[in-house]
Amino acid sequence: MMSRKTQTLLAVAVIAGIVGYRLTRPAADAAPTTVAAASAAETVAAKPQLLGSLKFQPCSLSSASSRTSLEAHCTTFEVPEDRANPQGRKIALNIAWLAPEKEGDVQADPLFFLAGGPGQSAVDSFQQMGPAFAEVRKHRNVILVDQRGTGKSNLLACTAGQGDDMSVAAIRAETTRCAQTLAAKADLRHYTTTDAVADLDAVRQAIGAQQLNLYGVSYGTRVAQQYAMRHPQHTRSIVLDSVVPNDLQLGNIVARNLDEALALQFAQCTRTASCKDKLGDPRAELDALLVKLRAQPVTVRYRDATSGEQREDVLRAETVAGLVRMYAYMPAAASLLPKLIHEAGQGRYENLMALAQMLQGDMQDSMAMGMQLSVICSEDRKQITSQQGDENTVLGNQMAQSLAAMCEVWPKGTAPADFHQPLATPVPALVLAGEFDPVTPPRYGEEVVKHLPNGRLFVLRGQGHAVLGAGCMPKLFAQFVEKADAKPLDGACLDKLNYVPPFTSFNGWEP
């Protein structure tokens, strides 16, 4: 057995700004406790701070992935749920403001952090990416807005798609129940990207900013592109990390992209003599394992990585596929896959099962499934179909089939007629991609930057999804935001990024 520390590090390291769809069983969502009010003594000493017309109170941001908290100021800001009915229900947007660390010389244009998903909380997920913003924060305000339906902005928690029965009828019935429950507090048609973009501009006006800098990761890049399209005069610059092209239909390309990324990642083993000799061909062994488990799932007794207690669960093919998919997001975690797959192929399932269950637990609170369905079903449902070429992929067509079934019964909003048109703007843009990204591969960045005359793409060697924190990228990011010009950036420092060697044992890789 690998150490508990190794298990925890690998599982926690996997997720940062994912496009967001769980394989076939999106986990239950709950509101994470991310904002703590200051103590009574601190509240007396610390006065509320004004930013534009908004009054902020001192608060601390925390997350499950960090032992430290981040001092900030927090507030709420009401917006109409349905802008066509401004007198109707209101949504209190949860907002955190990270003031510049150096007094004086504060730039007038703040940076907004746009989280992934769809369904992640910006306030909750910023903590794990915060170090990459250190230089930017010295002279510029950073604003975190929980997108409507996420975090503490009227969270749309939902369990649609869970359970052992993954038949179309069962998925429809559970999704219908979820929508009916959430209807008590939300009109689910008004939780789309377009609604969120209008919210962001309302916040911009409230804080008194004429222009914004936008950093979006994964699904957040769709929000950034839509904002720049609708409000070019208020967009100073955009950073698109692991970009989703506007014309891409979410949910339809995950299976193929994963297989392409696995081919690159597994080649790190097959090209290494010691790994190939000990572990064989990881993809061939993975295919054999999936065939075996589809024919006959196995009951596995393992040690729970969180409690240390012995547990027993059923290992299914979709459990393995889900673990492979999520570990592929970060090569540091993916480097363990050849060893895990080989062990399971030999009938030793304990480590794989323990990590899969821990990963499911870590993810279950990270996505607002109801908001995710409002986005996907309103914006992408017409193109969510099974693909014949995906039948023999690791994920197969189950995700597309499940999403299509959910969207048949989910309330749907509308999108502008030009919603899926490529963003074509002179706004300065920095576009980032990871060479091994299993969901938004480098070719997406190439497609997007074609339409951005003041845009520049960096593909980071050996990296996966959400790459802002890799190597010298934070320094380049800060330089770009300062000058709003990607052309003069010297990316030679990125050449120092190295590939992560594959684990040949649970002690690590070969020296």
ZAGUDREN-634388 format. One record per residue (C-alpha): residue in three letters; x, y, z. Coordinates in steps of 0.05 Angstrom, whole numbers, padded with zeros to 5 digits, always signed. Layout:
<pts>
ALAXYZ...
</pts>
This chain:
<pts>
MET+00000+00000+00000MET+00023+00071-00015SER+00027+00119+00043ARG-00034+00158+00064LYS+00005+00222+00051THR+00019+00202-00021GLN-00054+00185-00031THR-00077+00252-00005LEU-00027+00292-00045LEU-00044+00257-00110ALA-00119+00263-00102VAL-00120+00335-00079ALA-00072+00355-00135VAL-00117+00331-00190ILE-00171+00383-00193ALA-00161+00456-00211GLY-00213+00491-00255ILE-00243+00433-00291VAL-00293+00438-00347GLY-00334+00402-00298TYR-00374+00343-00320ARG-00366+00280-00278LEU-00363+00217-00319THR-00431+00186-00309ARG-00446+00200-00236PRO-00440+00274-00219ALA-00431+00276-00144ALA-00477+00310-00094ASP-00465+00384-00084ALA-00464+00422-00019ALA-00444+00492-00001PRO-00372+00492+00024THR-00356+00537+00082THR-00308+00585+00048VAL-00319+00652+00080ALA-00310+00662+00154ALA-00330+00727+00187ALA-00276+00762+00227SER-00277+00751+00303ALA-00316+00800+00346ALA-00253+00836+00368GLU-00227+00841+00297THR-00295+00867+00273VAL-00293+00924+00324ALA-00222+00943+00302ALA-00231+00935+00228LYS-00277+00985+00194PRO-00318+00968+00133GLN-00285+00986+00068LEU-00318+01019+00008LEU-00303+01000-00063GLY-00346+01042-00108SER-00416+01039-00078LEU-00405+00970-00045LYS-00390+00964+00029PHE-00345+00906+00046GLN-00333+00873+00113PRO-00268+00838+00134CYS-00269+00763+00122SER-00223+00703+00114LEU-00225+00656+00055SER-00208+00584+00066SER-00212+00519+00027ALA-00205+00445+00040SER-00142+00443-00003SER-00104+00493+00039ARG-00084+00497+00113THR-00080+00573+00111SER-00134+00626+00102LEU-00132+00688+00059GLU-00152+00755+00088ALA-00202+00791+00045HIS-00264+00835+00047CYS-00332+00806+00031THR-00401+00831+00013THR-00464+00813-00025PHE-00495+00850-00083GLU-00567+00840-00106VAL-00584+00831-00179PRO-00651+00811-00211GLU-00657+00737-00225ASP-00695+00755-00288ARG-00673+00822-00317ALA-00737+00825-00358ASN-00774+00827-00291PRO-00731+00873-00247GLN-00783+00875-00192GLY-00782+00799-00185ARG-00737+00753-00145LYS-00667+00777-00129ILE-00601+00739-00124ALA-00550+00761-00073LEU-00483+00752-00108ASN-00427+00732-00061ILE-00366+00775-00073ALA-00296+00776-00044TRP-00247+00833-00054LEU-00172+00822-00047ALA-00142+00891-00038PRO-00072+00907-00065GLU-00016+00886-00018LYS+00021+00951-00028GLU-00012+01016-00010GLY-00011+01072-00061ASP-00003+01066-00136VAL-00066+01023-00142GLN-00086+01010-00214ALA-00157+01031-00231ASP-00173+00968-00270PRO-00185+00908-00225LEU-00176+00835-00244PHE-00236+00789-00240PHE-00224+00714-00228LEU-00273+00670-00266ALA-00278+00599-00241GLY-00285+00534-00280GLY-00339+00482-00282PRO-00391+00504-00300GLY-00409+00502-00227GLN-00347+00521-00186SER-00347+00577-00136ALA-00297+00632-00151VAL-00290+00649-00077ASP-00277+00576-00058SER-00231+00556-00115PHE-00186+00618-00116GLN-00147+00595-00055GLN-00112+00538-00090MET-00091+00585-00147GLY-00077+00646-00104PRO+00000+00642-00105ALA+00000+00653-00181PHE-00034+00720-00169ALA+00018+00746-00119GLU+00052+00795-00167VAL-00014+00819-00197ARG-00041+00833-00127LYS+00015+00881-00109HIS-00017+00939-00146ARG-00085+00915-00169ASN-00151+00895-00137VAL-00173+00823-00149ILE-00248+00811-00147LEU-00281+00742-00137VAL-00354+00736-00155ASP-00390+00670-00142GLN-00428+00662-00208ARG-00503+00657-00197GLY-00521+00586-00177THR-00453+00571-00147GLY-00420+00579-00078LYS-00461+00628-00037SER-00496+00660-00096ASN-00561+00620-00090LEU-00526+00552-00096LEU-00562+00503-00142ALA-00541+00438-00109CYS-00567+00376-00145THR-00557+00301-00146ALA-00582+00288-00217GLY-00545+00230-00250GLN-00525+00193-00187GLY-00545+00124-00167ASP-00532+00054-00193ASP-00588+00057-00244MET-00560+00097-00303SER-00617+00081-00350VAL-00646+00139-00390ALA-00712+00133-00353ALA-00679+00135-00284ILE-00636+00195-00303ARG-00697+00233-00329ALA-00737+00218-00266GLU-00682+00239-00219THR-00667+00302-00259THR-00740+00321-00259ARG-00743+00313-00183CYS-00681+00356-00176ALA-00709+00411-00220GLN-00775+00411-00183THR-00739+00417-00116LEU-00695+00475-00139ALA-00755+00511-00170ALA-00775+00533-00100LYS-00716+00581-00098ALA-00695+00592-00171ASP-00721+00599-00241LEU-00671+00552-00272ARG-00677+00586-00340HIS-00638+00646-00315TYR-00572+00614-00292THR-00535+00616-00358THR-00469+00646-00380THR-00506+00705-00411ASP-00540+00720-00344ALA-00472+00714-00309VAL-00440+00763-00358ALA-00494+00814-00342ASP-00481+00803-00268LEU-00407+00816-00278ASP-00420+00882-00313ALA-00468+00903-00258VAL-00413+00889-00207ARG-00364+00928-00250GLN-00410+00988-00248ALA-00422+00981-00173ILE-00348+00982-00156GLY-00336+01042-00202ALA-00288+01009-00251GLN-00287+01033-00323GLN-00248+00972-00348LEU-00234+00901-00324ASN-00180+00850-00333LEU-00209+00780-00336TYR-00174+00715-00318GLY-00216+00654-00336VAL-00198+00582-00327SER-00233+00526-00366TYR-00308+00542-00367GLY-00288+00611-00340THR-00256+00624-00408ARG-00325+00620-00439VAL-00350+00672-00390ALA-00289+00716-00405GLN-00299+00711-00480GLN-00373+00726-00475TYR-00359+00787-00431ALA-00307+00813-00480MET-00357+00802-00537ARG-00414+00839-00502HIS-00373+00893-00467PRO-00309+00906-00507GLN-00304+00978-00484HIS-00300+00954-00412THR-00250+00898-00425ARG-00177+00918-00417SER-00147+00849-00424ILE-00165+00775-00420VAL-00126+00714-00398LEU-00155+00648-00423ASP-00125+00589-00385SER-00144+00522-00416VAL-00192+00555-00464VAL-00260+00531-00487PRO-00273+00560-00557ASN-00339+00596-00564ASP-00361+00549-00620LEU-00347+00487-00578GLN-00408+00448-00553LEU-00393+00427-00482GLY-00400+00353-00466ASN-00389+00324-00535ILE-00313+00321-00542VAL-00289+00297-00474ALA-00280+00224-00493ARG-00236+00236-00554ASN-00195+00290-00520LEU-00181+00244-00461ASP-00157+00187-00505GLU-00110+00234-00542ALA-00081+00260-00477LEU-00073+00190-00448ALA-00034+00170-00510LEU+00015+00226-00496GLN+00019+00213-00422PHE+00025+00137-00427ALA+00080+00146-00478GLN+00122+00171-00420CYS+00121+00099-00395THR+00128+00061-00460ARG+00188+00105-00480THR+00221+00091-00413ALA+00254+00022-00412SER+00247+00010-00338CYS+00173+00030-00338LYS+00156-00011-00399ASP+00193-00072-00373LYS+00157-00069-00305LEU+00089-00044-00326GLY+00080-00061-00399ASP+00035-00020-00444PRO-00011+00022-00398ARG-00065+00033-00451ALA-00069-00041-00469GLU-00073-00059-00395LEU-00126-00005-00383ASP-00169-00031-00440ALA-00164-00102-00414LEU-00183-00079-00343LEU-00244-00041-00368VAL-00267-00101-00409LYS-00260-00145-00348LEU-00298-00098-00302ARG-00354-00085-00352ALA-00365-00160-00355GLN-00360-00170-00280PRO-00350-00115-00228VAL-00310-00137-00168THR-00320-00127-00093VAL-00257-00096-00063ARG-00237-00091+00010TYR-00191-00031+00021ARG-00167+00019+00073ASP-00204+00085+00070ALA-00152+00139+00059THR-00189+00190+00102SER-00210+00149+00162GLY-00159+00093+00158GLU-00215+00043+00169GLN-00227-00019+00127ARG-00284-00013+00077GLU-00315-00054+00022ASP-00342-00028-00044VAL-00356-00051-00115LEU-00305-00030-00167ARG-00337-00018-00234ALA-00309+00001-00302GLU-00339+00071-00297THR-00304+00080-00230VAL-00237+00066-00263ALA-00253+00110-00323GLY-00272+00167-00278LEU-00207+00162-00238VAL-00166+00159-00302ARG-00201+00220-00330MET-00192+00263-00268TYR-00119+00242-00256ALA-00104+00259-00328TYR-00118+00332-00312MET-00051+00337-00276PRO+00010+00299-00300ALA+00037+00294-00229ALA-00022+00250-00212ALA-00026+00217-00281SER+00045+00191-00271LEU+00016+00141-00221LEU-00035+00113-00269PRO+00009+00061-00304LYS+00027+00031-00236LEU-00045+00032-00211ILE-00072+00001-00275HIS-00018-00053-00275GLU-00032-00071-00202ALA-00107-00076-00216GLY-00093-00119-00278GLN-00058-00168-00231GLY-00119-00171-00187ARG-00093-00122-00134TYR-00148-00069-00134GLU-00139-00039-00064ASN-00099+00023-00081LEU-00140+00040-00143MET-00205+00033-00103ALA-00180+00075-00045LEU-00158+00131-00090ALA-00223+00129-00131GLN-00265+00134-00069MET-00223+00190-00040LEU-00226+00229-00106GLN-00302+00222-00107GLY-00305+00250-00036ASP-00259+00308-00054MET-00300+00327-00115GLN-00370+00319-00088ASP-00374+00390-00060SER-00337+00425-00116MET-00392+00431-00169ALA-00462+00461-00169MET-00495+00409-00213GLY-00560+00448-00220MET-00524+00509-00246GLN-00482+00465-00292LEU-00545+00436-00323SER-00575+00505-00333VAL-00513+00526-00371ILE-00504+00463-00413CYS-00577+00451-00429SER-00589+00523-00448GLU-00526+00533-00489ASP-00502+00465-00516ARG-00560+00415-00515LYS-00572+00415-00590GLN-00504+00384-00604ILE-00500+00334-00547THR-00504+00268-00583SER-00470+00200-00581GLN-00412+00193-00628GLN-00398+00127-00663GLY-00324+00140-00660ASP-00326+00146-00584GLU-00352+00076-00571ASN-00283+00046-00559THR-00255+00104-00518VAL-00242+00101-00443LEU-00305+00142-00429GLY-00348+00118-00486ASN-00415+00152-00498GLN-00444+00148-00428MET-00430+00221-00412ALA-00464+00247-00475GLN-00523+00200-00465SER-00531+00221-00392LEU-00527+00295-00408ALA-00576+00288-00465ALA-00626+00253-00420MET-00618+00306-00366CYS-00628+00363-00415GLU-00692+00333-00442VAL-00726+00351-00376TRP-00685+00409-00350PRO-00714+00480-00357LYS-00677+00518-00410GLY-00658+00591-00420THR-00637+00625-00483ALA-00571+00648-00513PRO-00557+00705-00561ALA-00557+00686-00635ASP-00482+00698-00640PHE-00465+00661-00575HIS-00424+00608-00610GLN-00388+00655-00657PRO-00312+00659-00646LEU-00289+00718-00605ALA-00258+00767-00654THR-00232+00828-00616PRO-00171+00873-00612VAL-00173+00866-00536PRO-00104+00841-00513ALA-00106+00767-00497LEU-00060+00717-00465VAL-00080+00645-00482LEU-00051+00586-00443ALA-00053+00511-00458GLY-00023+00449-00429GLU+00010+00399-00476PHE-00024+00340-00441ASP-00091+00374-00425PRO-00145+00319-00430VAL-00204+00366-00439THR-00182+00431-00471PRO-00122+00411-00514PRO-00073+00460-00546ARG-00110+00459-00613TYR-00167+00497-00579GLY-00118+00553-00561GLU-00094+00554-00632GLU-00165+00561-00658VAL-00182+00617-00610VAL-00119+00659-00620LYS-00130+00660-00696HIS-00185+00711-00685LEU-00147+00753-00634PRO-00099+00802-00669ASN-00070+00822-00602GLY-00070+00752-00574ARG-00013+00704-00561LEU-00014+00629-00544PHE+00035+00593-00498VAL+00033+00517-00497LEU+00066+00492-00434ARG+00107+00429-00443GLY+00085+00368-00404GLN+00029+00405-00368GLY-00044+00387-00361HIS-00106+00429-00346ALA-00103+00498-00313VAL-00031+00518-00322LEU-00025+00589-00294GLY+00017+00565-00235ALA+00068+00525-00275GLY+00140+00547-00276CYS+00150+00621-00293MET+00079+00629-00318PRO+00058+00673-00258LYS+00114+00722-00276LEU+00091+00725-00349PHE+00019+00732-00326ALA+00037+00792-00282GLN+00076+00824-00339PHE+00018+00816-00386VAL-00033+00845-00338GLU+00013+00904-00323LYS+00024+00923-00396ALA-00037+00892-00429ASP+00008+00867-00485ALA+00026+00794-00497LYS+00072+00806-00556PRO+00137+00825-00519LEU+00132+00770-00467ASP+00195+00727-00464GLY+00171+00656-00456ALA+00241+00625-00458CYS+00235+00611-00383LEU+00180+00561-00398ASP+00232+00517-00432LYS+00254+00495-00362LEU+00189+00457-00351ASN+00202+00383-00349TYR+00160+00321-00360VAL+00138+00282-00299PRO+00168+00212-00301PRO+00119+00154-00291PHE+00118+00118-00225THR+00147+00048-00231SER+00131+00033-00158PHE+00091+00066-00103ASN+00156+00096-00078GLY+00163+00138-00141TRP+00198+00136-00208GLU+00265+00108-00227PRO+00326+00151-00209
</pts>
